[in-house]
Amino acid sequence: MGTWDTGHFDSDSAADFSGQVDDTPWAERETVVREALAFAAGASEYLDSDEGAVAVAAAALVAAQCPGGTAVTTPYGPKEPLPVFAPELRSLAVRALDAVLGEDSELRELWDESGDKAWAAGIARLKEILTAAPAG
């Protein structure tokens, strides 16, 4: 896992995802975020750490647009403007984060092994923001 800190974009996979979002035409950026979330939320087997990191980054982008959300200002996040995401992405993001925190998640296992609690606290905060936001 090419990870340098506990932030939502502080891994090679998340930073690459940000580049993918930037490289996607503006009108299709929501689709890229939706697909990343849907992949994790729909994982029926073991969720790879790279896919988990991408789901966390996508969830952070959705949460940033919610009341109480924090703007993504890290240099590893997308640099190009994002559309206003459909409200239903909020519940999809929560399901994706549940998968990332689940028993069959390599990313969760790696963070558990590290003993660092800041990562899980950051995920919990994202879930709080996403669930507190109006459904639309």
C-alpha positions in Angstrom: 0.0 0.0 0.0 1.6 3.3 -1.2 0.3 5.3 1.7 2.0 8.3 3.4 -0.7 9.5 5.9 -4.2 8.9 7.1 -6.0 11.4 4.9 -8.6 10.3 2.4 -6.3 11.1 -0.5 -3.0 10.1 1.1 -2.3 7.0 -1.0 -1.2 6.3 -4.5 -4.6 4.8 -5.3 -6.6 7.8 -4.1 -4.2 10.2 -5.8 -4.5 8.3 -9.1 -8.3 8.3 -8.7 -8.1 12.1 -8.4 -6.2 12.3 -11.6 -8.8 10.1 -13.3 -11.5 12.4 -12.1 -9.6 15.4 -13.5 -9.0 13.7 -16.8 -12.7 12.8 -17.2 -14.9 15.3 -19.1 -16.8 17.5 -16.6 -20.2 16.0 -17.5 -19.0 12.5 -16.7 -17.2 13.1 -13.4 -20.2 12.2 -11.3 -20.3 8.8 -13.1 -16.7 8.1 -12.2 -17.4 8.9 -8.5 -20.6 6.8 -8.6 -18.8 3.8 -10.2 -16.1 3.9 -7.6 -18.6 3.9 -4.8 -20.8 1.3 -6.4 -17.9 -1.1 -6.9 -17.0 -1.0 -3.2 -20.6 -1.1 -2.0 -21.4 -4.0 -4.3 -18.3 -6.1 -3.4 -19.5 -9.6 -2.7 -16.0 -10.8 -1.9 -12.8 -9.5 -0.5 -12.4 -5.7 -1.1 -8.8 -4.9 -2.3 -7.0 -2.1 -0.5 -6.6 -0.1 -3.7 -10.3 -0.3 -4.4 -11.1 0.6 -0.8 -8.8 3.7 -1.0 -10.6 4.8 -4.1 -14.0 4.4 -2.5 -12.9 6.4 0.5 -11.6 9.2 -1.8 -14.9 9.2 -3.8 -16.9 9.3 -0.5 -14.8 12.3 0.6 -15.7 14.1 -2.6 -19.4 13.5 -2.0 -19.2 14.4 1.7 -17.4 17.7 0.8 -20.6 18.8 -0.8 -22.8 18.1 2.2 -23.7 20.5 5.0 -20.8 20.3 7.5 -18.5 18.7 4.9 -15.0 19.8 4.5 -13.6 21.0 1.2 -11.0 18.8 -0.4 -7.9 21.0 -0.3 -5.1 18.4 -0.3 -2.8 18.6 -3.3 -3.6 14.9 -4.0 -7.3 15.6 -4.5 -8.9 16.6 -7.8 -7.8 20.0 -9.1 -10.6 20.5 -11.6 -14.2 21.6 -10.7 -16.7 19.0 -9.8 -20.4 19.0 -10.6 -22.9 19.1 -7.8 -23.5 15.4 -7.1 -26.9 13.8 -6.9 -28.2 13.4 -3.3 -28.5 9.7 -3.7 -24.7 9.4 -3.9 -24.7 10.1 -0.1 -26.3 6.7 0.8 -24.2 4.9 -1.8 -21.1 6.5 -0.2 -22.2 5.3 3.2 -22.6 1.7 1.9 -19.2 1.9 0.2 -17.6 3.1 3.5 -19.4 0.3 5.3 -17.7 -2.2 2.9 -14.3 -0.5 3.5 -14.8 -1.0 7.2 -16.1 -4.5 6.9 -14.6 -7.9 7.7 -13.7 -8.5 4.0 -11.7 -5.3 3.5 -8.0 -5.4 3.0 -7.7 -1.7 3.7 -9.3 -2.0 7.1 -7.1 -4.9 7.9 -4.0 -3.0 7.0 -5.0 0.0 9.1 -5.9 -2.3 12.0 -2.5 -3.9 11.8 -0.8 -0.5 11.8 -2.5 0.4 15.1 -3.2 3.9 13.8 -6.7 5.0 14.9 -6.8 8.3 13.0 -7.8 6.6 9.7 -10.9 4.9 11.2 -11.8 8.2 12.9 -11.7 10.0 9.6 -13.9 7.4 8.0 -16.4 7.7 10.9 -16.5 11.5 10.4 -17.2 11.0 6.7 -20.1 8.7 7.6 -21.5 11.2 10.1 -21.5 14.0 7.5 -23.1 11.8 4.8 -25.8 10.4 7.1 -26.7 13.8 8.6 -27.2 15.4 5.2 -30.7 15.6 3.8 -31.5 12.9 1.3 -32.5 15.4 -1.3 
